[in-house]
Amino acid sequence: MKKALIACRTGMGSSMMLKIKVDQVVRANKFSLDVQHSTLDDVKSFKGDLVITMADVADEIRDQVPYVIGIQNLMDKNEIEAKLKQFFSDQE
């Protein structure tokens, strides 16, 4: 099972909404992904496979983690699904 961290600057509103949507996509697609939620401060100590964040933040942390997904629209499950499918495809 892969591990993902969903993070934003404060770890409150936007990342919590994103976590809810990611969880829905993970369940619907039966992705083997354990999803955690936190702030950007925890990215440095995260030992997982993937960080999911807002697109404007993704470039800031790209060199700190093995794989980053930047989401443009928090509510767009199609975008989330496509990017998660790409992540799993890249892992093969």
CORHUVEN-V244250 format. One record per residue. N is the residue number from 1. RES is the residue in one letter. OMEGA is omega in degrees with one decimal (999 if undefined). D_FIRST is the distance of its C-alpha to the first C-alpha in Angstrom with 1 decimal. Layout:
n/res/omega/d_first
N/RES/OMEGA/D_FIRST
N/RES/OMEGA/D_FIRST
This chain:
n/res/omega/d_first
1/M/176.4/0.0
2/K/178.2/3.8
3/K/-180.0/6.6
4/A/173.5/9.9
5/L/174.1/13.4
6/I/-173.7/16.1
7/A/169.1/19.4
8/C/-174.9/23.1
9/R/-176.7/26.2
10/T/-179.6/26.8
11/G/-177.5/23.6
12/M/-169.4/25.6
13/G/-170.7/26.7
14/S/-179.2/25.1
15/S/177.0/21.6
16/M/175.6/21.7
17/M/179.4/22.8
18/L/178.5/20.2
19/K/178.8/17.4
20/I/-179.8/19.0
21/K/178.9/19.1
22/V/177.7/15.5
23/D/178.9/14.5
24/Q/179.8/17.0
25/V/179.2/15.7
26/V/179.2/12.0
27/R/-177.2/13.6
28/A/-177.1/16.2
29/N/-178.6/14.1
30/K/175.5/11.3
31/F/177.0/8.7
32/S/-173.0/5.0
33/L/174.4/5.6
34/D/-173.0/6.9
35/V/175.7/10.4
36/Q/-176.1/13.0
37/H/178.9/16.7
38/S/178.7/19.3
39/T/176.7/22.2
40/L/178.3/22.5
41/D/-177.6/23.8
42/D/-179.3/20.4
43/V/-177.1/19.0
44/K/-177.9/20.7
45/S/-178.7/19.0
46/F/-177.1/15.4
47/K/-178.4/13.2
48/G/-172.6/10.1
49/D/-166.7/9.7
50/L/170.3/11.7
51/V/177.2/14.7
52/I/-177.4/16.2
53/T/177.0/19.9
54/M/-174.7/23.2
55/A/-177.7/24.6
56/D/-179.6/27.5
57/V/-173.4/25.3
58/A/-178.7/22.8
59/D/-179.8/25.4
60/E/-174.0/26.2
61/I/-173.9/22.8
62/R/-177.8/21.8
63/D/-177.2/22.8
64/Q/-174.7/21.0
65/V/-178.4/17.3
66/P/-175.7/15.5
67/Y/179.7/15.2
68/V/170.7/17.0
69/I/174.8/17.6
70/G/-177.7/21.0
71/I/178.5/21.9
72/Q/-174.6/25.6
73/N/-176.6/25.9
74/L/-174.1/23.8
75/M/-174.1/24.9
76/D/-179.2/24.2
77/K/177.0/21.2
78/N/177.2/22.1
79/E/-179.9/21.7
80/I/-179.8/18.3
81/E/-179.0/17.2
82/A/-177.8/18.8
83/K/175.2/17.3
84/L/176.4/13.7
85/K/178.0/14.5
86/Q/177.2/16.1
87/F/-178.6/13.1
88/F/176.0/11.0
89/S/179.4/14.3
90/D/-178.0/14.9
91/Q/-177.6/11.8
92/E/999/13.2
